[in-house]
Amino acid sequence: MIISVFLSPFMGLIQIESVFLPINQNTKKMKDVGSHNGEMMRRGRVEVICGSMFSGKTEELIRRLKRAQFAHQRVEIFKPSIDVRYSEEEVVSHQGNSIMSTPVDSSSSILLLAQDTDVVGIDEAQFFDEHIVEVCNELASRGIRVIVAGLDLDFKAQPFGPMPQLCAIADEVTKVHAICVRCGALAYVSHRIVAGDKQVMLGEKQEYEPLCRECYEKAVTTLNIEH
């Protein structure tokens, strides 16, 4: 039995995964395919990491991608070209961890660029067009492991872009949580604290705060009264 434990300071949760391996030829085959925790066995699948801002989505994405690189897999990472908050070419977490990526303007570019690869990582998936769902399905059909990270809800607590469809077609969905800055409970949504009604507005702690459901409803009610 193999037990792996992952603790994220953002999530406030401990994720424990247990895998039972029979002592037979299958175990030997796994070792032959890849000796680094069986990563080579995780092909042809879609994994989605979702949650609010500051929940550790990108941190978890980077962790999985670097683990795949450590397993000597061919990894390609993509992000929307509009995301230039920390870097134009790197995917960067709020904690400062980073990994090189290829900025693209549309999801169709990912299919063209993801050639001869084992793992594809996609950050800020909520900013991509609706065809990102077809792209992820196509890549998985080619035997590629696809790892996607994105906001599941926008600042109005509404489903964000293609994220609901990505969660629906995913083989595995991991929802991570930030901590509500007002009460300390698990956060539910990214509350915008600056003026602006556009769904897409890049920002950080100066523009958004993670709130639990109760604190978010109070904040929205207060805002409506003031206006």
Order of alpha helices (4+ residues) and beta strands (2+ residues): beta-beta-alpha-beta-alpha-beta-beta-beta-beta-alpha-beta-alpha-beta-alpha-beta-beta-beta-alpha
